[in-house]
Amino acid sequence: MNDILQGLARAAKLVVTLNADLVEITLLSLQVSLGAAVIGSAIGLPLGAWLAINRFPARRTVIALLNALMGLPPVVVGLIVYVLFSRSGPLGVLGLLFTPTAMVIAQVIIITPIIASVAHQAIRELWADYHDLLISLEARRHQRIATLLWDGRRALMTASLAGFGRGIGEVGAIMIVGGNIDHATRVLTTAIALETGKGEFDMALALGFVLIGLAIAVNLALHILSRTERGSRW
Amino acid sequence: MVNAMVALDRVELRRGGRVIVGPISLRLGGEGITMAMGPNGAGKTTLLRALHGLERVSSGQIHWDEDARALRERQAFVFQTPILMRRSVLDSIAYPLRLRGVRRGAARERAAECAENVGLRVSLRKDVSTLSGGEKQKMALARALIMDPALLFLDEPSANLDGRSTREIEEILDHFRARGTRIVMSTHDIGQARRLADDVVFMHHGHLVEQAPSAAFFDAPQSQQAKAYLQGDIVI
């Protein structure tokens, strides 16, 4: 209990004094996970919508696969990305290993199935409502997808936030492909793992509280910006 | 019936091995209001949806007349339960124009006019989910009319409305018939059918029982089922 209180106190101190290291790793955390959430959404949201409105033979299999991929173990994803981008690997020439870019790539692989799957569920319900109208109005395929994405945007924001949440709290993959290098690829989660390993529990806890605070702040900011849960609106 | 619009030739719709409608053969002319009547489950909705192209026909053919190209290409459908988009009233009505590439400003102006034309006097900024039943139906009607359809389908447009809303909708339909819009609709409100219909298609158990001009149908129905239905007997 004492550790936790000390951690809270230290977290408050770090935040209030805008500790330079803390700011740096927090910003990198944000940059990596927001970047991954944006890219993952750009792929996952249209993919989810496309799966919701199209009928093709392997559809059930693809959806089952997508749902299974939601539980993809980050460590394994990190390992595969590591092997691909290592110097002797097929993409080694790009020199991306131990860079934030590699961390973003690993997180995109982890969170895109989550975003696509949640989006698919939301869009499927909307499509059931809109189906007759859109067919009657002869909306083209891309128009249907655009309409469903736009009108389902609030549910889709939840999908993106779920992806972001998985990314910001993820440690296995970015530890492997990023390497937790000070001033280069260290983020909140990998720093917490490091401090815990060193036995610096109050520092680890402080970083943990900052991480939780960050996740809450991003969610709140998006909800306020998009004006959800306001009055009678969806 | 003046010039033909569409002919159904032994059209049948099956779902899951069960025949829902048909086989039906009938011809519809190019003017006025055709009223599909019959008890629940008679196949009125399915017939309308098949004509509009929303349902796949299992066998038989639907022939559109050469001269009826406009009627075939410029159609709109008003569903029994209005389909509510997650949008404001104004943007819901403007939506069909937006699909056709009309710019937002112009589409919204036109939508406001259409709302006015159908007597939808609410704040157009509201979400459609907040409208009353009658207002939702008028929104759906305005959304259908914004495309200036030559052929308008309505599936029981006043099924859940009170007398006043029903009368308002009927006035709008009368107005558009006078302007030359071809209307095909279903109802099980016999009074509404008497007031609006130019000709009647009476269905029962998925079959066409009787097709006649309105006056003839209501004065002297030929079939047992239609007689019973018009007398208010329960037709099973």
HADDOCK unambig.tbl for C-alpha pairs under 7 A between the chains (distance, minus, plus):
assign (segid A and resid 129 and name CA) (segid B and resid 83 and name CA) 6.91 0.50 0.50
assign (segid A and resid 130 and name CA) (segid B and resid 83 and name CA) 6.77 0.50 0.50
assign (segid A and resid 133 and name CA) (segid B and resid 83 and name CA) 6.86 0.50 0.50
assign (segid A and resid 136 and name CA) (segid B and resid 54 and name CA) 6.86 0.50 0.50
assign (segid A and resid 136 and name CA) (segid B and resid 76 and name CA) 6.97 0.50 0.50
assign (segid A and resid 136 and name CA) (segid B and resid 77 and name CA) 6.71 0.50 0.50
assign (segid A and resid 137 and name CA) (segid B and resid 96 and name CA) 6.61 0.50 0.50
assign (segid A and resid 139 and name CA) (segid B and resid 99 and name CA) 6.61 0.50 0.50
assign (segid A and resid 151 and name CA) (segid B and resid 86 and name CA) 5.54 0.50 0.50
